[in-house]
């Protein structure tokens, strides 16, 4: 077992099984052994590739979306441009580079803020943005300053902790992480049926005639972030663009997965050494933001959004001066980002705006 696995096993022996959310928080964010704290995991040489690493076009178009939203909200100056979970800073760097020459008024107005807990990734982000901005970092969304706000959250919500519940013959039980009595290894166990936590399950699913063994993911951490974003947008105006993979409404499916070197691995085998993610429930995020006074738009497929923002035109412009190899790479990136058999429909986009604002581009 990994060093973090040993720590978790000791904790479980002392205090009993922990929630899946607690396991995810430790596995991804433990100060010494957490997945995002110990190494740069992005790119072909790492464990996964995100859209900004596939092509510069992605960040450029998201930057233009933000600039258009800024224009529609009356061009406030200053305006907070915040990215949640910025990775290496590639998306923000591409966005600011694309905008610096064509919309200098926007780049002069923005104040870049990044929500990032990993010191290692903060250093990478500082390097990526050194030519374009002097960002301010925060550990939590709630720490962002008040004021007009533009938010980018690309593949952020899928890594937030979830809780899981399983349908049993005696009712719903929370899925927990405990220890195998014989081997001492981490394993899934069930809490008592009908515990207060089961009230997190949406009523229509809680009372649906689902088969025994059905597992449901609930993401209170993600809903809390959406609620905070909705509050800020309702109070100060602005827009948020959330892009991730997931579904438009809650579904009775276990979507939690662990990935290492671009392939699935056992969920509990090596805590801190594999990425942990779950599909995003966009309907729940939209409902939380609306409860706080914001307006939700979408979700729409990532491919549809990027097409509406002009990715095909941008690809054609880049192809004019590209070598045959570069043109082939552009075509492959365009397909991967937009096609239905790649990221085009599995990945979705949800926009949040302040009340009374125009519908944002692409929605």
C-alpha positions in Angstrom: 0.0 0.0 0.0 1.1 3.6 -0.6 2.2 5.9 2.2 -1.2 7.6 2.0 -2.9 4.2 2.0 -1.2 3.4 5.3 -2.3 6.7 6.8 -5.9 6.1 5.7 -5.8 2.5 7.1 -4.6 3.8 10.4 -7.4 6.4 10.5 -10.0 3.8 9.7 -8.8 1.5 12.4 -9.1 4.3 14.9 -12.3 6.0 13.8 -14.1 3.5 11.5 -14.9 3.7 7.7 -14.7 7.0 5.9 -17.0 8.4 3.2 -15.9 8.2 -0.5 -15.7 12.1 -0.3 -13.2 11.9 2.5 -11.2 9.3 0.6 -11.2 11.5 -2.6 -10.1 14.6 -0.6 -7.1 12.8 0.9 -6.2 10.9 -2.3 -6.2 14.1 -4.4 -5.3 16.8 -1.9 -3.3 15.4 1.0 -0.6 18.0 1.7 2.3 15.5 1.4 0.9 12.5 -0.5 -2.0 13.9 -2.5 -2.1 13.1 -6.2 -2.0 16.8 -7.3 0.5 17.8 -4.7 3.4 15.5 -5.7 3.8 15.7 -9.5 2.7 17.3 -12.7 0.2 14.7 -14.0 -0.9 16.5 -17.2 -0.1 15.7 -20.8 0.8 12.6 -22.9 3.7 11.8 -20.5 1.4 12.0 -17.5 -1.9 10.4 -16.7 -4.4 12.3 -18.7 -4.8 15.0 -21.4 -7.2 17.9 -21.0 -8.7 20.0 -23.8 -6.2 23.0 -23.4 -3.3 20.5 -23.9 -4.9 19.1 -27.1 -4.9 22.4 -29.0 -4.3 26.1 -28.5 -7.7 26.7 -30.2 -9.6 25.6 -27.1 -8.1 28.3 -24.8 -8.3 30.9 -27.5 -12.0 30.4 -28.0 -12.7 30.3 -24.3 -10.8 33.6 -23.9 -13.0 35.1 -26.6 -16.1 33.8 -24.9 -15.0 35.6 -21.7 -14.3 38.8 -23.6 -17.7 38.7 -25.3 -19.4 38.1 -21.9 -17.5 41.1 -20.5 -18.8 43.2 -23.4 -22.4 42.0 -22.9 -22.2 42.9 -19.2 -21.2 46.5 -19.9 -17.4 46.3 -19.9 -16.8 46.7 -16.1 -13.3 47.8 -15.2 -11.8 46.1 -13.3 -13.3 42.6 -13.8 -12.1 39.5 -12.0 -11.1 36.7 -14.5 -10.9 33.6 -12.4 -10.0 30.0 -13.4 -10.9 27.1 -11.1 -8.3 24.3 -11.3 -6.1 25.8 -13.9 -3.8 22.8 -14.4 -0.5 24.0 -15.9 -2.0 27.4 -16.8 -2.2 26.5 -20.5 -5.8 27.6 -21.0 -5.4 31.0 -19.3 -2.1 31.6 -21.2 -3.7 30.8 -24.6 -6.8 33.0 -23.7 -4.7 36.0 -22.7 -2.3 35.6 -25.7 -5.2 35.5 -28.2 -6.9 38.6 -26.6 -3.9 40.8 -26.0 -3.6 41.9 -29.6 -7.2 42.2 -30.5 -9.0 43.4 -27.3 -6.5 45.4 -25.3 -9.3 47.0 -23.3 -10.3 43.7 -22.0 -6.8 42.5 -21.1 -6.3 45.9 -19.3 -9.5 45.4 -17.3 -9.0 41.9 -16.2 -7.4 40.9 -12.9 -6.4 37.2 -13.1 -7.2 35.0 -10.0 -6.6 31.3 -9.9 -8.2 28.8 -7.5 -5.5 26.2 -6.9 -4.3 24.2 -3.9 -1.2 22.6 -5.3 2.1 24.5 -4.7 3.6 22.5 -7.5 0.9 23.5 -10.0 1.0 27.1 -8.8 4.6 27.3 -9.9 3.8 25.8 -13.3 0.9 28.3 -13.7 3.2 31.2 -12.8 5.7 30.1 -15.5 2.9 29.8 -18.1 1.4 33.2 -17.4 4.6 35.2 -16.8 4.3 37.0 -20.1 0.6 37.9 -19.7 -0.4 38.4 -16.1 0.5 38.4 -12.4 -2.1 36.1 -11.0 -3.4 36.0 -7.5 -3.9 32.5 -6.0 -6.6 31.2 -3.7 -7.3 27.9 -2.1 -11.1 28.1 -2.3 -13.7 29.8 -4.5 -15.1 31.6 -1.4 -11.8 33.4 -1.1 -12.1 35.2 -4.4 -12.7 39.0 -4.0 -16.1 40.3 -4.5 -17.0 42.2 -7.7 -17.9 41.6 -11.4 -16.7 38.2 -12.2 -15.8 35.9 -15.1 -15.1 32.3 -14.3 -13.6 29.4 -16.3 -13.9 25.9 -14.9 -12.6 23.3 -17.3 -12.5 19.8 -15.8 -12.7 21.1 -12.3 -16.0 19.8 -11.0 -15.3 16.2 -12.0 -12.4 16.0 -9.4 -14.5 17.4 -6.5 -15.3 14.9 -3.8 -18.5 12.9 -4.2 -20.6 10.7 -1.9 -22.0 7.4 -3.1 -25.1 5.5 -2.1 -26.1 1.9 -2.9 -29.6 0.4 -3.0 -29.9 -2.6 -0.8 -32.7 -4.9 0.2 -33.1 -2.8 3.4 -33.1 0.5 1.6 -30.4 3.1 0.7 -27.0 2.8 2.4 -24.0 5.1 2.0 -21.0 3.5 0.4 -17.9 3.9 2.6 -14.2 3.0 2.5 -13.2 0.5 5.2 -10.7 -2.3 5.7 -10.7 -5.9 4.7 -10.7 -7.9 7.9 -8.2 -10.5 6.5 -5.8 -8.5 4.4 -6.1 -5.1 5.9 -6.5 -3.5 2.5 -8.9 -0.8 1.7 -12.3 -1.9 0.4 -15.8 -0.6 0.0 -18.3 -1.2 2.8 -21.8 -0.1 3.4 -23.1 2.2 6.2 -26.4 1.5 8.0 -29.5 1.7 5.7 -31.7 4.8 6.0 -29.0 7.0 7.7 -29.5 10.8 7.5 -27.0 11.1 4.7 -29.2 9.2 2.4 -31.5 12.2 2.2 -28.9 13.7 -0.2 -30.3 11.5 -2.9 -32.8 13.3 -5.1 -36.4 12.3 -4.1 -37.2 10.9 -7.6 -34.2 8.5 -7.4 -34.6 7.7 -3.7 -38.1 6.5 -4.3 -37.6 4.9 -7.7 -37.9 1.1 -8.1 -34.2 0.6 -8.8 -32.4 -2.7 -8.6 -30.4 -3.8 -5.6 -26.8 -2.9 -6.0 -27.5 0.3 -7.9 -25.0 3.0 -7.0 -25.7 6.8 -7.1 -23.2 9.6 -7.1 -24.0 12.8 -5.2 -21.7 15.8 -5.3 -22.4 18.2 -2.4 -19.0 19.9 -2.9 -19.7 20.7 -6.5 -23.2 22.0 -5.6 -21.7 24.2 -2.9 -19.3 25.8 -5.4 -22.1 26.4 -7.9 -24.2 28.0 -5.1 -21.3 30.3 -4.3 -20.8 31.2 -7.9 -24.5 31.9 -8.3 -24.5 34.1 -5.3 -21.6 36.2 -6.6 -23.1 36.5 -10.1 -26.5 37.5 -8.7 -24.9 40.2 -6.5 -22.2 41.6 -8.8 -22.9 40.4 -12.4 -20.7 38.3 -14.6 -20.6 34.9 -16.2 -19.2 31.5 -15.5 -18.4 28.8 -18.1 -18.3 25.2 -16.7 -16.9 22.5 -19.1 -16.7 18.9 -18.0 -17.8 15.4 -18.8 -21.1 14.3 -17.4 -24.8 14.3 -17.7 -27.6 16.8 -17.8 -29.6 15.3 -14.9 -28.9 12.8 -12.1 -28.7 9.2 -13.2 -28.5 6.0 -11.1 -24.9 5.1 -12.3 -21.6 4.6 -10.5 -19.3 6.9 -12.4 -16.3 7.1 -10.0 -13.1 6.1 -11.7 -9.4 6.0 -11.1 -6.9 6.7 -14.0 -3.2 6.3 -14.2 -1.1 6.5 -17.4 -4.2 7.1 -19.4 -5.8 3.8 -18.3 -8.3 2.8 -15.6 -6.9 1.3 -12.4 -8.5 -0.1 -9.3 -10.1 2.7 -7.3 -8.7 1.9 -3.9 -5.4 0.2 -4.8 -2.9 3.1 -4.7 -4.3 6.2 -3.0 -2.4 9.3 -4.1 -1.0 7.7 -7.2 -4.0 7.8 -9.5 -6.5 10.5 -10.6 -10.0 10.2 -9.2 -13.0 11.7 -11.0 -16.7 11.3 -11.4 -19.2 12.4 -14.0 -20.7 15.9 -13.4 -24.4 16.3 -12.8 -24.9 19.6 -14.7 -28.6 19.7 -13.6 -27.6 19.8 -10.0 -25.1 22.6 -10.6 -27.6 24.6 -12.5 -30.2 24.2 -9.8 -27.8 25.3 -7.1 -26.8 28.4 -9.0 -30.4 29.2 -9.7 -31.2 28.8 -6.0 -28.6 31.6 -5.3 -30.2 33.9 -7.9 -28.1 33.3 -11.0 -29.4 32.2 -14.4 -28.3 28.9 -15.9 -27.9 28.3 -19.7 -27.5 24.8 -21.1 -25.8 22.4 -20.9 -24.8 22.1 -24.5 -22.3 19.7 -26.0 -18.7 20.9 -26.0 -18.6 20.3 -29.8 -21.6 22.4 -30.3 -20.2 25.2 -28.2 -16.8 25.3 -29.9 -18.5 25.2 -33.3 -20.7 28.1 -32.4 -17.6 30.0 -31.2 -15.9 29.4 -34.6 -13.4 26.6 -34.0 -13.7 25.4 -37.6 -12.8 28.9 -38.9 -9.9 29.2 -36.4 -8.6 25.8 -37.6 -8.8 26.8 -41.2 -6.8 30.0 -40.5 -4.1 28.1 -38.6 -4.0 25.5 -41.4 -3.0 28.1 -44.0 0.5 28.5 -42.6 0.9 24.9 -41.3 3.1 22.2 -42.6 1.4 19.0 -43.7 2.3 17.4 -40.3 0.9 20.4 -38.4 -2.2 20.4 -40.6 -2.8 16.8 -39.7 -2.4 17.5 -36.0 -4.9 20.4 -36.3 -7.4 18.1 -38.0 -6.9 15.5 -35.3 -7.3 18.1 -32.5 -10.5 19.5 -34.1 -12.0 16.0 -34.3 -11.0 15.1 -30.7 -12.5 18.3 -29.3 -15.7 18.4 -31.3 -16.7 15.0 -32.7 -19.5 13.0 -31.2 -17.3 9.9 -31.0 -14.6 11.9 -29.0 -15.2 14.8 -26.6 -17.9 16.5 -28.5 -21.0 15.2 -26.7 -19.7 13.5 -23.6 -18.2 16.8 -22.5 -20.7 19.5 -21.9 -20.8 23.2 -21.2 -23.0 25.0 -18.7 -23.1 28.8 -18.5 -24.1 30.9 -15.5 -24.9 34.6 -15.6 -26.2 37.3 -13.4 -30.0 38.0 -13.7 -31.0 40.2 -16.5 -27.9 39.7 -18.6 -28.0 38.6 -22.2 -27.7 35.0 -23.1 -24.0 34.2 -23.5 -22.4 33.2 -26.8 -22.9 29.5 -27.8 -26.1 29.1 -25.7 
